[in-house]
Amino acid sequence: MTLSTLLVAVGPGDADRVDALATAVTEVAVPTSARVVLVHVFGEDDFEAVRDRLGQSESSPTAAARRQKTVRDLTDAFDDADVEYEIRGRVGEKADAIVAEAEDVAADRVFVAGRSRSPTGKAVFGSTAQTVMLTAPCPVTFVRADTR
C-alpha cells in the first residue's frame, strides 16, 4: 500500500500529545515522502469564541486553525523534519469532520491523538478517536502521549 496523504487531526486538548503525534507522523511521512494534511476541528461554539478572541469576525476555520498552538507546534516539527504539509480548519462535530476531511483529501492514513479511558468512560462520554477508527475510509493510527 502506497502512502501519499496522511491526515493528522488535532484539537485544543491535544497540546500534551504534540511531541508523540509529531514523532508518529514523521516516522511515516519521511520515508514515504507523504504529504501531511493537518486538520484542526472546532466545535461551533469554540469557533465563534476563537474568532471573537482573535478579533476576526470574518476569519475562516483554516485561518483560525493556523493560529492554534497545537498546529504551530506540529508544523514546527514538520518543518524540522522537512515534511510537506497543508493546514485546514473545519467546524462541526469532531469525529464527523475528521472522517469527512479524510474522504475529501483521499487520506491513506489518519492519525488521531487521544488518551486511555476506561470502557465505561467511553460508553458514557463517547470517544472521537473511537468513532474515527470505526468510520474512517482508511486505517487510523491512535497516538497516546505516554507511548514515547
C-alpha positions in Angstrom: 0.0 0.0 0.0 1.4 3.3 -1.0 1.1 6.2 1.4 0.8 9.6 -0.3 -1.5 11.5 2.0 -1.6 11.4 5.8 -4.4 13.2 7.7 -3.4 14.4 11.2 -6.4 15.6 13.3 -5.8 17.8 16.3 -7.8 19.9 18.7 -7.2 22.2 21.7 -7.0 19.2 24.1 -4.0 17.7 22.2 -1.3 20.1 23.5 0.2 17.4 25.7 0.3 14.9 22.8 2.1 17.1 20.2 5.5 15.5 20.6 4.2 12.0 20.4 2.0 12.9 17.4 4.8 14.7 15.6 7.1 11.7 16.1 4.5 9.1 14.9 3.6 11.2 11.8 7.2 12.0 10.8 8.2 8.3 11.2 5.7 7.5 8.4 5.9 10.7 6.3 9.6 11.0 5.9 10.4 7.5 4.5 7.3 7.6 2.3 7.5 11.2 1.2 3.8 11.5 2.0 2.3 14.9 2.3 0.5 15.7 5.6 -2.8 17.4 5.9 -3.2 18.8 9.4 -6.8 19.5 10.3 -8.0 21.3 13.4 -11.7 20.8 14.1 -13.6 23.4 16.0 -17.0 22.9 17.6 -19.5 25.6 16.6 -19.2 27.5 19.9 -15.4 27.0 20.1 -15.0 28.5 16.6 -17.1 31.6 17.5 -15.1 32.1 20.7 -11.8 31.8 18.7 -13.0 34.3 16.1 -14.1 36.7 18.9 -10.8 36.3 20.8 -8.7 36.9 17.6 -10.9 39.8 16.7 -11.5 38.4 13.2 -15.2 38.1 12.7 -14.6 37.2 9.0 -11.9 34.6 9.8 -12.2 31.2 8.1 -11.7 27.9 10.0 -8.4 27.4 8.2 -7.1 30.9 9.2 -8.1 30.2 12.8 -6.5 26.8 12.7 -3.2 28.3 11.6 -3.2 30.3 14.8 -3.7 27.4 17.2 -0.7 26.5 19.4 -1.1 22.7 18.7 -1.0 23.4 15.0 2.0 25.7 15.2 3.9 23.2 17.4 3.2 20.4 14.9 4.2 22.5 11.9 7.5 23.4 13.6 8.2 19.7 14.0 7.2 19.0 10.4 9.5 21.9 9.2 12.4 20.5 11.2 11.8 17.0 9.6 11.3 18.6 6.1 7.8 17.1 5.8 5.4 18.7 3.3 2.1 19.8 4.9 -1.1 21.7 4.5 -3.2 23.2 7.2 -7.0 23.0 7.2 -9.7 24.0 9.6 -13.2 22.6 10.0 -16.2 23.5 12.1 -18.6 20.8 13.3 -18.9 17.6 15.2 -15.3 16.4 15.6 -15.4 12.8 14.5 -17.7 13.5 11.6 -15.5 16.4 10.4 -12.3 14.3 10.7 -13.9 11.5 8.6 -15.2 14.0 6.1 -11.8 15.5 5.7 -10.2 12.1 5.3 -12.6 11.5 2.5 -12.0 14.9 0.9 -8.3 14.6 0.8 -8.3 10.8 -0.1 -6.2 10.1 3.0 -4.3 6.9 3.1 -4.0 7.0 6.9 -5.5 9.1 9.7 -3.6 10.0 12.9 -5.6 10.9 16.0 -4.3 11.7 19.4 -6.1 10.5 22.5 -5.9 9.3 26.0 -6.6 6.0 27.6 -10.1 5.8 29.0 -12.0 3.1 30.7 -14.7 1.2 28.8 -17.3 2.9 31.0 -15.8 6.3 30.3 -16.1 5.6 26.5 -19.6 4.4 26.8 -20.8 7.3 28.9 -18.8 10.2 27.3 -18.2 8.9 23.8 -14.9 8.9 22.0 -13.9 11.0 19.0 -11.0 8.7 18.3 -13.1 5.6 18.6 -15.7 6.9 16.2 -13.0 7.9 13.7 -11.4 4.5 14.0 -14.7 2.8 13.2 -15.9 5.1 10.4 -12.7 6.4 8.6 -12.3 5.3 5.0 -8.7 4.3 5.7 -6.5 2.9 8.5 -6.3 5.0 11.7 -3.3 5.3 14.0 -4.1 6.2 17.6 -1.3 8.1 19.3 -1.2 8.4 23.1 1.1 10.9 24.8 2.6 8.3 27.1 3.7 6.0 24.2 7.2 7.6 24.0 
